[in-house]
Amino acid sequence: MTVAVTAAIFNTEISIGFDKIAEVEAALSELGIKVLEMPRGALFLTGKVFLQYKRNKGTKNYCCLIFYY
């Protein structure tokens, strides 16, 4: 089974557990995880929606979980 994840969020979070990018890539490959690049337009719009969410007094407990699915 192959799992696909978004690079912008996933790489940031998983990288802290490794010393080198090659180690991250090897671990992902071994686990069958394919990292997909998210289109820049989608990232831009995600930021705009998150800003609107915060301006409308959104809670600080979770970061726009809809964008992770």
C-alpha positions in Angstrom: 0.0 0.0 0.0 1.3 3.5 -0.9 0.4 6.5 1.2 0.6 10.0 -0.3 1.2 13.0 1.8 1.7 16.7 1.1 5.3 17.9 1.2 4.9 21.4 2.7 3.4 20.2 5.9 4.7 16.7 6.2 8.4 17.4 5.5 8.5 20.1 8.1 7.1 17.9 10.8 9.0 14.7 10.0 12.4 16.3 9.4 13.1 17.0 13.0 13.6 13.3 13.7 16.5 13.0 11.2 19.9 14.5 10.8 20.0 14.4 6.9 17.5 14.7 4.1 18.8 11.4 2.7 17.7 9.7 5.9 14.2 11.1 5.6 14.0 10.0 2.0 15.2 6.5 2.8 12.7 6.2 5.6 9.8 7.4 3.5 10.7 5.0 0.7 11.0 2.1 3.1 7.5 2.8 4.5 6.0 3.2 1.0 5.1 6.9 1.5 5.0 9.1 -1.6 5.4 12.8 -0.9 3.4 15.0 -3.3 4.0 18.6 -4.0 1.1 20.8 -3.4 0.4 23.4 -6.1 1.5 26.9 -5.0 -1.9 28.3 -5.7 -3.4 25.9 -3.3 -0.8 26.9 -0.6 -1.6 30.5 -1.2 -5.3 30.1 -0.9 -4.8 27.9 2.3 -2.9 30.8 3.9 -5.7 33.2 3.0 -8.4 31.0 4.4 -6.3 30.5 7.6 -5.9 34.2 8.0 -9.6 34.7 7.6 -10.2 32.0 10.2 -7.9 33.7 12.7 -9.4 37.1 12.1 -12.8 35.6 12.8 -11.5 34.6 16.3 -10.9 31.0 15.4 -9.5 28.9 18.2 -5.8 28.1 18.6 -6.3 24.5 19.3 -6.2 23.2 15.8 -4.8 24.5 12.5 -7.5 24.3 9.8 -7.8 20.5 9.9 -9.8 20.5 6.7 -6.6 21.1 4.7 -5.0 17.9 6.0 -7.7 15.7 4.3 
